[in-house]
Amino acid sequence: KMPSPRLVMRSRSSVKVSADFLGSPANLIVCGCTALFLVAGRFGIAPTTNKLATPGLKLEEFKSGLISNDPAGFTVVDVLYLGTSGHAVAIGIVLGLKGIGAL
């Protein structure tokens, strides 16, 4: 006959939840870059699906077929692409600053 394994009750340990990241320099850089890219796209400074860049870097209207209720024609594709671009630039800034020891 095999002995049954004993159930061991472990003591409960407290879990510390920290929200220190919300105001950190890295968080502010990521939020700032993402907001900057979204604002640039929304107000026509950056290319979007309905405003493409020409070889001379001028924005010209383009009929993409994407429908939006936004007066400027800002679509969900624009939000995803500009948000991703903003995050990518922010990651580069944060890693660069960490690399030189400034962050």
A tleap script that builds the chain and sets N, CA, C and O, in Angstrom:
source leaprc.protein.ff14SB
mol = sequence {
  NLYS MET PRO SER PRO ARG LEU VAL MET ARG
  SER ARG SER SER VAL LYS VAL SER ALA ASP
  PHE LEU GLY SER PRO ALA ASN LEU ILE VAL
  CYS GLY CYS THR ALA LEU PHE LEU VAL ALA
  GLY ARG PHE GLY ILE ALA PRO THR THR ASN
  LYS LEU ALA THR PRO GLY LEU LYS LEU GLU
  GLU PHE LYS SER GLY LEU ILE SER ASN ASP
  PRO ALA GLY PHE THR VAL VAL ASP VAL LEU
  TYR LEU GLY THR SER GLY HIE ALA VAL ALA
  ILE GLY ILE VAL LEU GLY LEU LYS GLY ILE
  GLY ALA CLEU
}
set mol.1.N position { 0.829 -1.176 0.000 }
set mol.1.CA position { 0.000 0.000 0.000 }
set mol.1.C position { 0.880 1.248 0.000 }
set mol.1.O position { 1.827 1.365 0.778 }
set mol.2.N position { 0.522 2.220 -0.939 }
set mol.2.CA position { 1.320 3.441 -1.016 }
set mol.2.C position { 0.726 4.495 -0.093 }
set mol.2.O position { -0.491 4.650 0.003 }
set mol.3.N position { 1.608 5.208 0.578 }
set mol.3.CA position { 1.092 6.276 1.448 }
set mol.3.C position { 0.572 7.434 0.587 }
set mol.3.O position { 1.161 7.770 -0.441 }
set mol.4.N position { -0.514 8.021 1.014 }
set mol.4.CA position { -1.072 9.147 0.284 }
set mol.4.C position { -0.226 10.394 0.541 }
set mol.4.O position { 0.259 10.600 1.653 }
set mol.5.N position { -0.053 11.214 -0.477 }
set mol.5.CA position { 0.754 12.424 -0.279 }
set mol.5.C position { 0.020 13.401 0.637 }
set mol.5.O position { -1.205 13.525 0.608 }
set mol.6.N position { 0.791 14.064 1.420 }
set mol.6.CA position { 0.216 15.028 2.350 }
set mol.6.C position { 0.033 16.370 1.660 }
set mol.6.O position { 0.885 16.814 0.890 }
set mol.7.N position { -1.053 16.984 1.941 }
set mol.7.CA position { -1.286 18.321 1.441 }
set mol.7.C position { -0.667 19.313 2.411 }
set mol.7.O position { -0.951 19.314 3.609 }
set mol.8.N position { 0.168 20.135 1.862 }
set mol.8.CA position { 0.848 21.112 2.702 }
set mol.8.C position { 0.225 22.475 2.453 }
set mol.8.O position { 0.163 22.949 1.319 }
set mol.9.N position { -0.222 23.079 3.500 }
set mol.9.CA position { -0.786 24.420 3.385 }
set mol.9.C position { 0.361 25.424 3.446 }
set mol.9.O position { 1.134 25.462 4.404 }
set mol.10.N position { 0.445 26.216 2.416 }
set mol.10.CA position { 1.479 27.251 2.416 }
set mol.10.C position { 0.892 28.526 2.999 }
set mol.10.O position { -0.297 28.815 2.861 }
set mol.11.N position { 1.750 29.262 3.639 }
set mol.11.CA position { 1.270 30.521 4.208 }
set mol.11.C position { 1.040 31.527 3.088 }
set mol.11.O position { 1.749 31.532 2.081 }
set mol.12.N position { 0.080 32.341 3.272 }
set mol.12.CA position { -0.218 33.360 2.276 }
set mol.12.C position { 0.809 34.480 2.380 }
set mol.12.O position { 1.120 34.970 3.465 }
set mol.13.N position { 1.314 34.861 1.244 }
set mol.13.CA position { 2.253 35.979 1.241 }
set mol.13.C position { 1.591 37.161 0.558 }
set mol.13.O position { 0.775 37.003 -0.350 }
set mol.14.N position { 1.948 38.312 1.001 }
set mol.14.CA position { 1.330 39.502 0.417 }
set mol.14.C position { 1.982 39.822 -0.929 }
set mol.14.O position { 3.170 39.580 -1.145 }
set mol.15.N position { 1.189 40.354 -1.793 }
set mol.15.CA position { 1.660 40.741 -3.111 }
set mol.15.C position { 1.680 42.263 -3.164 }
set mol.15.O position { 0.691 42.927 -2.855 }
set mol.16.N position { 2.818 42.791 -3.557 }
set mol.16.CA position { 2.943 44.240 -3.634 }
set mol.16.C position { 2.647 44.687 -5.060 }
set mol.16.O position { 3.294 44.238 -6.006 }
set mol.17.N position { 1.683 45.557 -5.203 }
set mol.17.CA position { 1.349 46.113 -6.505 }
set mol.17.C position { 1.928 47.514 -6.577 }
set mol.17.O position { 1.682 48.359 -5.716 }
set mol.18.N position { 2.694 47.734 -7.617 }
set mol.18.CA position { 3.345 49.026 -7.756 }
set mol.18.C position { 2.866 49.710 -9.024 }
set mol.18.O position { 2.813 49.096 -10.089 }
set mol.19.N position { 2.521 50.970 -8.907 }
set mol.19.CA position { 2.100 51.752 -10.067 }
set mol.19.C position { 3.125 52.849 -10.333 }
set mol.19.O position { 2.770 53.945 -10.769 }
set mol.20.N position { 4.389 52.554 -10.072 }
set mol.20.CA position { 5.443 53.552 -10.259 }
set mol.20.C position { 5.688 53.874 -11.718 }
set mol.20.O position { 6.226 54.936 -12.031 }
set mol.21.N position { 5.303 52.977 -12.623 }
set mol.21.CA position { 5.587 53.183 -14.038 }
set mol.21.C position { 4.737 54.291 -14.646 }
set mol.21.O position { 5.113 54.856 -15.673 }
set mol.22.N position { 3.599 54.614 -14.036 }
set mol.22.CA position { 2.671 55.559 -14.643 }
set mol.22.C position { 3.243 56.959 -14.824 }
set mol.22.O position { 2.859 57.649 -15.768 }
set mol.23.N position { 4.120 57.390 -13.981 }
set mol.23.CA position { 4.690 58.727 -14.124 }
set mol.23.C position { 6.163 58.693 -14.465 }
set mol.23.O position { 6.840 59.719 -14.389 }
set mol.24.N position { 6.667 57.538 -14.836 }
set mol.24.CA position { 8.102 57.405 -15.102 }
set mol.24.C position { 8.480 58.111 -16.393 }
set mol.24.O position { 7.625 58.341 -17.247 }
set mol.25.N position { 9.749 58.456 -16.541 }
set mol.25.CA position { 10.194 59.104 -17.784 }
set mol.25.C position { 9.933 58.246 -19.024 }
set mol.25.O position { 9.577 58.778 -20.076 }
set mol.26.N position { 10.103 56.938 -18.914 }
set mol.26.CA position { 9.857 56.062 -20.065 }
set mol.26.C position { 8.392 56.116 -20.476 }
set mol.26.O position { 8.088 56.154 -21.668 }
set mol.27.N position { 7.492 56.120 -19.523 }
set mol.27.CA position { 6.061 56.190 -19.827 }
set mol.27.C position { 5.701 57.523 -20.469 }
set mol.27.O position { 4.912 57.565 -21.413 }
set mol.28.N position { 6.268 58.600 -19.968 }
set mol.28.CA position { 5.982 59.916 -20.541 }
set mol.28.C position { 6.506 60.023 -21.968 }
set mol.28.O position { 5.863 60.644 -22.814 }
set mol.29.N position { 7.658 59.428 -22.246 }
set mol.29.CA position { 8.212 59.445 -23.600 }
set mol.29.C position { 7.309 58.667 -24.551 }
set mol.29.O position { 7.020 59.136 -25.652 }
set mol.30.N position { 6.859 57.479 -24.137 }
set mol.30.CA position { 6.001 56.657 -24.994 }
set mol.30.C position { 4.663 57.357 -25.238 }
set mol.30.O position { 4.188 57.402 -26.373 }
set mol.31.N position { 4.063 57.892 -24.206 }
set mol.31.CA position { 2.783 58.601 -24.373 }
set mol.31.C position { 2.940 59.834 -25.252 }
set mol.31.O position { 2.098 60.101 -26.109 }
set mol.32.N position { 4.012 60.581 -25.043 }
set mol.32.CA position { 4.249 61.787 -25.829 }
set mol.32.C position { 4.479 61.495 -27.297 }
set mol.32.O position { 3.908 62.165 -28.158 }
set mol.33.N position { 5.314 60.497 -27.602 }
set mol.33.CA position { 5.588 60.143 -28.999 }
set mol.33.C position { 4.339 59.621 -29.698 }
set mol.33.O position { 4.065 59.979 -30.843 }
set mol.34.N position { 3.591 58.781 -29.012 }
set mol.34.CA position { 2.378 58.233 -29.610 }
set mol.34.C position { 1.360 59.341 -29.866 }
set mol.34.O position { 0.742 59.380 -30.930 }
set mol.35.N position { 1.184 60.231 -28.912 }
set mol.35.CA position { 0.251 61.344 -29.088 }
set mol.35.C position { 0.717 62.261 -30.218 }
set mol.35.O position { -0.105 62.738 -31.001 }
set mol.36.N position { 2.008 62.511 -30.314 }
set mol.36.CA position { 2.544 63.368 -31.365 }
set mol.36.C position { 2.270 62.783 -32.750 }
set mol.36.O position { 1.862 63.504 -33.660 }
set mol.37.N position { 2.493 61.485 -32.910 }
set mol.37.CA position { 2.236 60.837 -34.196 }
set mol.37.C position { 0.746 60.855 -34.535 }
set mol.37.O position { 0.380 61.111 -35.682 }
set mol.38.N position { -0.112 60.589 -33.560 }
set mol.38.CA position { -1.557 60.592 -33.821 }
set mol.38.C position { -2.068 61.991 -34.174 }
set mol.38.O position { -2.906 62.138 -35.063 }
set mol.39.N position { -1.575 63.002 -33.492 }
set mol.39.CA position { -1.979 64.375 -33.788 }
set mol.39.C position { -1.480 64.793 -35.171 }
set mol.39.O position { -2.198 65.455 -35.920 }
set mol.40.N position { -0.249 64.405 -35.508 }
set mol.40.CA position { 0.297 64.737 -36.829 }
set mol.40.C position { -0.530 64.103 -37.942 }
set mol.40.O position { -0.769 64.735 -38.972 }
set mol.41.N position { -0.963 62.876 -37.748 }
set mol.41.CA position { -1.792 62.221 -38.752 }
set mol.41.C position { -3.181 62.814 -38.825 }
set mol.41.O position { -3.729 62.991 -39.913 }
set mol.42.N position { -3.743 63.116 -37.696 }
set mol.42.CA position { -5.122 63.627 -37.647 }
set mol.42.C position { -5.244 64.999 -38.280 }
set mol.42.O position { -6.245 65.290 -38.934 }
set mol.43.N position { -4.241 65.848 -38.097 }
set mol.43.CA position { -4.319 67.208 -38.609 }
set mol.43.C position { -3.560 67.411 -39.916 }
set mol.43.O position { -3.291 68.546 -40.310 }
set mol.44.N position { -3.212 66.311 -40.590 }
set mol.44.CA position { -2.684 66.404 -41.940 }
set mol.44.C position { -1.211 66.688 -42.092 }
set mol.44.O position { -0.784 67.091 -43.173 }
set mol.45.N position { -0.416 66.498 -41.062 }
set mol.45.CA position { 1.021 66.718 -41.161 }
set mol.45.C position { 1.730 65.434 -41.592 }
set mol.45.O position { 2.750 65.493 -42.277 }
set mol.46.N position { 1.201 64.281 -41.198 }
set mol.46.CA position { 1.768 62.979 -41.555 }
set mol.46.C position { 0.855 62.291 -42.576 }
set mol.46.O position { -0.351 62.541 -42.595 }
set mol.47.N position { 1.423 61.425 -43.425 }
set mol.47.CA position { 0.586 60.721 -44.401 }
set mol.47.C position { -0.360 59.731 -43.729 }
set mol.47.O position { -0.028 59.116 -42.715 }
set mol.48.N position { -1.548 59.593 -44.322 }
set mol.48.CA position { -2.541 58.639 -43.829 }
set mol.48.C position { -3.056 57.839 -45.017 }
set mol.48.O position { -2.557 57.983 -46.133 }
set mol.49.N position { -4.057 56.996 -44.775 }
set mol.49.CA position { -4.591 56.185 -45.870 }
set mol.49.C position { -5.304 57.030 -46.922 }
set mol.49.O position { -5.392 56.629 -48.082 }
set mol.50.N position { -5.809 58.190 -46.528 }
set mol.50.CA position { -6.514 59.055 -47.467 }
set mol.50.C position { -5.676 60.229 -47.967 }
set mol.50.O position { -6.114 60.977 -48.841 }
set mol.51.N position { -4.476 60.394 -47.418 }
set mol.51.CA position { -3.550 61.437 -47.861 }
set mol.51.C position { -2.168 60.807 -47.989 }
set mol.51.O position { -1.472 60.608 -46.993 }
set mol.52.N position { -1.785 60.502 -49.198 }
set mol.52.CA position { -0.499 59.859 -49.439 }
set mol.52.C position { 0.571 60.896 -49.742 }
set mol.52.O position { 0.273 61.984 -50.234 }
set mol.53.N position { 1.819 60.551 -49.446 }
set mol.53.CA position { 2.945 61.445 -49.715 }
set mol.53.C position { 3.454 61.217 -51.133 }
set mol.53.O position { 3.616 60.075 -51.562 }
set mol.54.N position { 3.704 62.291 -51.850 }
set mol.54.CA position { 4.277 62.219 -53.193 }
set mol.54.C position { 5.797 62.153 -53.073 }
set mol.54.O position { 6.324 62.314 -51.972 }
set mol.55.N position { 6.522 61.920 -54.183 }
set mol.55.CA position { 7.987 61.927 -54.113 }
set mol.55.C position { 8.567 63.248 -53.600 }
set mol.55.O position { 9.668 63.265 -53.050 }
set mol.56.N position { 7.843 64.344 -53.775 }
set mol.56.CA position { 8.285 65.635 -53.245 }
set mol.56.C position { 7.853 65.854 -51.806 }
set mol.56.O position { 7.978 66.963 -51.286 }
set mol.57.N position { 7.348 64.816 -51.157 }
set mol.57.CA position { 6.878 64.829 -49.762 }
set mol.57.C position { 5.727 65.806 -49.522 }
set mol.57.O position { 5.612 66.387 -48.443 }
set mol.58.N position { 4.891 65.979 -50.521 }
set mol.58.CA position { 3.662 66.749 -50.340 }
set mol.58.C position { 2.513 65.756 -50.218 }
set mol.58.O position { 2.516 64.706 -50.860 }
set mol.59.N position { 1.546 66.095 -49.401 }
set mol.59.CA position { 0.409 65.209 -49.202 }
set mol.59.C position { -0.658 65.505 -50.242 }
set mol.59.O position { -1.033 66.660 -50.447 }
set mol.60.N position { -1.142 64.467 -50.891 }
set mol.60.CA position { -2.236 64.664 -51.836 }
set mol.60.C position { -3.336 63.657 -51.552 }
set mol.60.O position { -3.088 62.537 -51.104 }
set mol.61.N position { -4.552 64.088 -51.827 }
set mol.61.CA position { -5.741 63.271 -51.563 }
set mol.61.C position { -5.698 61.970 -52.362 }
set mol.61.O position { -5.234 61.938 -53.502 }
set mol.62.N position { -6.191 60.900 -51.739 }
set mol.62.CA position { -6.224 59.589 -52.371 }
set mol.62.C position { -7.517 58.902 -51.963 }
set mol.62.O position { -7.884 58.915 -50.788 }
set mol.63.N position { -8.203 58.308 -52.914 }
set mol.63.CA position { -9.450 57.596 -52.620 }
set mol.63.C position { -9.092 56.163 -52.258 }
set mol.63.O position { -8.921 55.322 -53.141 }
set mol.64.N position { -8.978 55.876 -50.954 }
set mol.64.CA position { -8.557 54.548 -50.504 }
set mol.64.C position { -9.721 53.561 -50.418 }
set mol.64.O position { -9.500 52.350 -50.417 }
set mol.65.N position { -10.929 54.050 -50.347 }
set mol.65.CA position { -12.075 53.165 -50.206 }
set mol.65.C position { -12.444 52.895 -48.755 }
set mol.65.O position { -13.478 52.281 -48.491 }
set mol.66.N position { -11.625 53.340 -47.811 }
set mol.66.CA position { -11.948 53.176 -46.391 }
set mol.66.C position { -12.903 54.290 -45.970 }
set mol.66.O position { -12.663 55.468 -46.230 }
set mol.67.N position { -13.973 53.896 -45.324 }
set mol.67.CA position { -15.000 54.851 -44.940 }
set mol.67.C position { -14.799 55.244 -43.475 }
set mol.67.O position { -14.558 54.400 -42.613 }
set mol.68.N position { -14.906 56.546 -43.223 }
set mol.68.CA position { -14.742 57.051 -41.870 }
set mol.68.C position { -15.755 58.161 -41.639 }
set mol.68.O position { -16.085 58.909 -42.560 }
set mol.69.N position { -16.243 58.267 -40.422 }
set mol.69.CA position { -17.147 59.360 -40.069 }
set mol.69.C position { -16.385 60.575 -39.563 }
set mol.69.O position { -16.990 61.580 -39.191 }
set mol.70.N position { -15.072 60.485 -39.547 }
set mol.70.CA position { -14.242 61.583 -39.095 }
set mol.70.C position { -14.180 62.655 -40.184 }
set mol.70.O position { -14.004 62.314 -41.354 }
set mol.71.N position { -14.318 63.940 -39.841 }
set mol.71.CA position { -14.276 64.990 -40.861 }
set mol.71.C position { -12.967 65.011 -41.657 }
set mol.71.O position { -12.971 65.379 -42.831 }
set mol.72.N position { -11.856 64.624 -41.038 }
set mol.72.CA position { -10.572 64.624 -41.737 }
set mol.72.C position { -10.311 63.298 -42.446 }
set mol.72.O position { -9.294 63.156 -43.124 }
set mol.73.N position { -11.209 62.329 -42.303 }
set mol.73.CA position { -11.032 61.032 -42.950 }
set mol.73.C position { -10.084 60.112 -42.218 }
set mol.73.O position { -9.538 59.188 -42.822 }
set mol.74.N position { -9.874 60.338 -40.930 }
set mol.74.CA position { -8.969 59.524 -40.110 }
set mol.74.C position { -9.628 58.165 -39.859 }
set mol.74.O position { -10.749 58.112 -39.353 }
set mol.75.N position { -8.948 57.068 -40.206 }
set mol.75.CA position { -9.525 55.727 -40.093 }
set mol.75.C position { -8.837 54.921 -39.004 }
set mol.75.O position { -7.832 55.351 -38.439 }
set mol.76.N position { -9.386 53.750 -38.717 }
set mol.76.CA position { -8.795 52.861 -37.722 }
set mol.76.C position { -7.423 52.376 -38.183 }
set mol.76.O position { -6.551 52.120 -37.354 }
set mol.77.N position { -7.225 52.250 -39.469 }
set mol.77.CA position { -5.916 51.863 -40.001 }
set mol.77.C position { -4.881 52.931 -39.667 }
set mol.77.O position { -3.743 52.618 -39.319 }
set mol.78.N position { -5.285 54.194 -39.773 }
set mol.78.CA position { -4.382 55.288 -39.429 }
set mol.78.C position { -4.014 55.262 -37.945 }
set mol.78.O position { -2.860 55.493 -37.582 }
set mol.79.N position { -4.989 54.983 -37.100 }
set mol.79.CA position { -4.724 54.913 -35.660 }
set mol.79.C position { -3.723 53.799 -35.357 }
set mol.79.O position { -2.783 53.986 -34.584 }
set mol.80.N position { -3.936 52.639 -35.976 }
set mol.80.CA position { -3.028 51.520 -35.723 }
set mol.80.C position { -1.615 51.808 -36.241 }
set mol.80.O position { -0.632 51.551 -35.546 }
set mol.81.N position { -1.519 52.338 -37.457 }
set mol.81.CA position { -0.189 52.558 -38.019 }
set mol.81.C position { 0.545 53.706 -37.336 }
set mol.81.O position { 1.743 53.600 -37.072 }
set mol.82.N position { -0.156 54.804 -37.046 }
set mol.82.CA position { 0.502 55.924 -36.389 }
set mol.82.C position { 0.816 55.610 -34.924 }
set mol.82.O position { 1.847 56.042 -34.409 }
set mol.83.N position { -0.056 54.867 -34.254 }
set mol.83.CA position { 0.229 54.455 -32.878 }
set mol.83.C position { 1.427 53.529 -32.801 }
set mol.83.O position { 2.250 53.640 -31.893 }
set mol.84.N position { 1.526 52.611 -33.760 }
set mol.84.CA position { 2.671 51.702 -33.801 }
set mol.84.C position { 3.952 52.466 -34.096 }
set mol.84.O position { 4.988 52.209 -33.482 }
set mol.85.N position { 3.884 53.393 -35.024 }
set mol.85.CA position { 5.063 54.191 -35.359 }
set mol.85.C position { 5.511 55.030 -34.164 }
set mol.85.O position { 6.706 55.140 -33.888 }
set mol.86.N position { 4.559 55.615 -33.466 }
set mol.86.CA position { 4.888 56.396 -32.272 }
set mol.86.C position { 5.546 55.555 -31.201 }
set mol.86.O position { 6.500 55.993 -30.560 }
set mol.87.N position { 5.035 54.334 -31.003 }
set mol.87.CA position { 5.647 53.435 -30.027 }
set mol.87.C position { 7.058 53.044 -30.457 }
set mol.87.O position { 7.962 52.991 -29.623 }
set mol.88.N position { 7.259 52.772 -31.745 }
set mol.88.CA position { 8.580 52.360 -32.226 }
set mol.88.C position { 9.607 53.472 -32.033 }
set mol.88.O position { 10.729 53.208 -31.601 }
set mol.89.N position { 9.241 54.692 -32.344 }
set mol.89.CA position { 10.157 55.820 -32.144 }
set mol.89.C position { 10.436 56.011 -30.651 }
set mol.89.O position { 11.573 56.279 -30.262 }
set mol.90.N position { 9.411 55.876 -29.822 }
set mol.90.CA position { 9.580 56.031 -28.378 }
set mol.90.C position { 10.505 54.962 -27.805 }
set mol.90.O position { 11.328 55.257 -26.938 }
set mol.91.N position { 10.378 53.729 -28.279 }
set mol.91.CA position { 11.264 52.660 -27.805 }
set mol.91.C position { 12.708 52.992 -28.164 }
set mol.91.O position { 13.616 52.790 -27.359 }
set mol.92.N position { 12.916 53.503 -29.376 }
set mol.92.CA position { 14.260 53.912 -29.780 }
set mol.92.C position { 14.819 55.014 -28.889 }
set mol.92.O position { 15.989 54.978 -28.507 }
set mol.93.N position { 13.981 55.990 -28.559 }
set mol.93.CA position { 14.421 57.075 -27.683 }
set mol.93.C position { 14.753 56.550 -26.293 }
set mol.93.O position { 15.792 56.895 -25.729 }
set mol.94.N position { 13.872 55.716 -25.738 }
set mol.94.CA position { 14.089 55.185 -24.380 }
set mol.94.C position { 15.363 54.329 -24.344 }
set mol.94.O position { 16.186 54.482 -23.441 }
set mol.95.N position { 15.526 53.432 -25.321 }
set mol.95.CA position { 16.727 52.590 -25.326 }
set mol.95.C position { 17.988 53.415 -25.566 }
set mol.95.O position { 19.035 53.122 -24.987 }
set mol.96.N position { 17.904 54.429 -26.403 }
set mol.96.CA position { 19.051 55.305 -26.626 }
set mol.96.C position { 19.452 56.056 -25.363 }
set mol.96.O position { 20.633 56.153 -25.029 }
set mol.97.N position { 18.446 56.586 -24.666 }
set mol.97.CA position { 18.723 57.299 -23.419 }
set mol.97.C position { 19.260 56.365 -22.335 }
set mol.97.O position { 20.127 56.747 -21.549 }
set mol.98.N position { 18.733 55.126 -22.301 }
set mol.98.CA position { 19.253 54.157 -21.332 }
set mol.98.C position { 20.690 53.764 -21.689 }
set mol.98.O position { 21.517 53.539 -20.806 }
set mol.99.N position { 20.975 53.685 -22.990 }
set mol.99.CA position { 22.310 53.317 -23.440 }
set mol.99.C position { 23.366 54.331 -23.067 }
set mol.99.O position { 24.498 53.960 -22.757 }
set mol.100.N position { 23.013 55.614 -23.092 }
set mol.100.CA position { 24.001 56.638 -22.718 }
set mol.100.C position { 23.933 56.967 -21.230 }
set mol.100.O position { 24.700 57.795 -20.738 }
set mol.101.N position { 23.020 56.323 -20.519 }
set mol.101.CA position { 22.924 56.504 -19.072 }
set mol.101.C position { 22.134 57.730 -18.648 }
set mol.101.O position { 22.237 58.156 -17.498 }
set mol.102.N position { 21.357 58.300 -19.540 }
set mol.102.CA position { 20.592 59.493 -19.201 }
set mol.102.C position { 19.222 59.172 -18.643 }
set mol.102.O position { 18.506 60.070 -18.201 }
set mol.103.N position { 18.844 57.898 -18.657 }
set mol.103.CA position { 17.512 57.546 -18.179 }
set mol.103.C position { 17.613 56.423 -17.187 }
set mol.103.O position { 16.596 55.972 -16.659 }
savepdb mol mol.pdb
quit
